[in-house]
Amino acid sequence: MTINNNNSMNELKEVFMWSLKEQSYGKETLKNYRRIINRLETYMSENKIKIYTPETGNKFLNDTISTRTIGKSFTGALCTVIRRFNDFVLGDDYQLIEKKTDGVILPPHYSSLLKEFLGECIENGNKPLTVATKHRFCSHFILNLIELDCNVVDILSSAIIGKACIMITNKESWAVIRQFLSFLYRTNRISHDYSGIVPIYKRGTIIPVTYTENEINHLEATIDRSTPIGKRDYAFLLLATRLAMRSGDIVKLTYQNIDFSNDTISFTQEKTDEFLQLPLIPLIKDALMAYISNARPLSDSSFIFLRMHAPYLPITTSTLRFQTTTYFKKAKIDISGKKHGLHSFRSSLASSMVNDNVPYEAVRGVLGHVDPDAIKHYAKLDIERLRDYAIDVPEPTGLFKDFLDGKRVL
C-alpha cells in the first residue's frame, strides 16, 4: 500500500499496525499502540479532520497533554507512538531520540577562542572523547568568568582566574584550564601567562576495584541461559570477564570483527583508536554461537548484540551497565562502595594475571594498552610479590631503644 494524503485514517492505522507486527513487536506493545492510535482517530473525528498529517498528530499530542492530568509514563508513551506514526506516514525510518546533553551556549567572543583551542588539541592528536571533555571543562570555566563580569579575555586577571577556579567543583578540570590559558598567551590573546596560577590538583592513589575469581564465576552462573536475554547477556559478559573488553567495544562488535574459522576477535578500540586482536576462546565462541543461532532477533543489522524488543537496534553501554548490576545483585555479591560496571572486570582480570606471575607485557597486550607503564596501576594489588621486596625492620638503637626498654619516658 502506498502512503499518501488520500489514505483514510483507518487505512493508515491498519497498515501501521501491520508494519509493527511484521517487525515482531510484542502483543502488549501492539495493544498499547492501537489504543493510542484509536484515541487519535477519535480526536480527528471530533474535530472533523479527515486527512491525517504529522501536524495533526502533534496538535493531538499537545491538546491531550495540556488538557488532561496524565502520568509521566503515559505521556512518554503518547510521544513515542505519535512520533513513530509520523515517521511511518512520512516514509522515514524510525529514529530513537538522543538524550539531551548539557549543552552550554557561550558568547561569540569566547566561543571562537574555545573553538581555536580545541582545533589545536585535535591537531595535536587528542581523541574525540578527550576533546569533548576539554570543551566541557573550559565551557564551565568560561561561564564562571562571565559570572564574575569578565566578558572578554582582555580584562582577565589573577584574582578573577583564582575565583573562577575555586568555583569549579571538579578539580580535575584545572589541568585543562591551564592548557587553555597557556594557549591564550601563546596566541597573543592575553599579555600574561596566567596558567601558572591555576592550582595543581593531584589525584589520590587509586586502588583498582577487583572481584575474586569465585565471585565472577558465581556471577556468570546466575545468568539464566535458557532465555534469549540470558544467552545474549552471558555472551557479552564473558567478553568482559575473560577478555577484558570495554563496554564501548562490546556494543560496537559486528560480524566483521569475529573470525569463527580462525578463532579471533579483531577490532579498533574506541578509547585508544588502536587495533587489537584477541583469541576467541572456546567458552566465548560457544556462548556467541548459542546467542546468534538461538536467541538473536532476526535482523539485517551487522551488529552482534541487539535489543530483544523491536525495533531491533544495537544495545547501548547503558544496557550493559544495567544488566551487569542486575546480575551482581542476583548473585548477592557485595558491591557496596565498589564500582560494579564492566570495567571492574578489566581490573579483576589484570590483577589476577599479575598475581599469577604473567609478564606485564602479556597483560598489557590483553588489555590493549599502548603505554608500557599502564600496567603499573594493577601492580598495586600484587601484595604477595611486593612482600619479596620488603625491607627488614632495623633493630632499635639509641634513645629509641632506651624508650622501648623502659629506660626513658616521654
Secondary structure as UniProt FT lines:
FT   TURN            5..6
FT   HELIX           9..22
FT   TURN            23..24
FT   HELIX           27..46
FT   TURN            47..48
FT   HELIX           54..67
FT   HELIX           72..90
FT   HELIX           108..123
FT   TURN            124..125
FT   HELIX           128..147
FT   TURN            148..149
FT   HELIX           153..155
FT   HELIX           158..166
FT   HELIX           171..173
FT   HELIX           174..186
FT   TURN            187..188
FT   HELIX           194..197
FT   HELIX           213..221
FT   TURN            225..226
FT   HELIX           228..241
FT   TURN            242..243
FT   HELIX           247..251
FT   HELIX           255..257
FT   STRAND          258..259
FT   TURN            260..263
FT   STRAND          264..268
FT   TURN            270..272
FT   STRAND          275..279
FT   HELIX           282..294
FT   HELIX           317..330
FT   TURN            331..332
FT   TURN            336..337
FT   HELIX           343..355
FT   TURN            356..357
FT   HELIX           360..367
FT   HELIX           372..375
FT   HELIX           376..379
FT   TURN            380..381
FT   HELIX           383..387
FT   TURN            388..389
FT   HELIX           398..404
FT   TURN            405..406
//
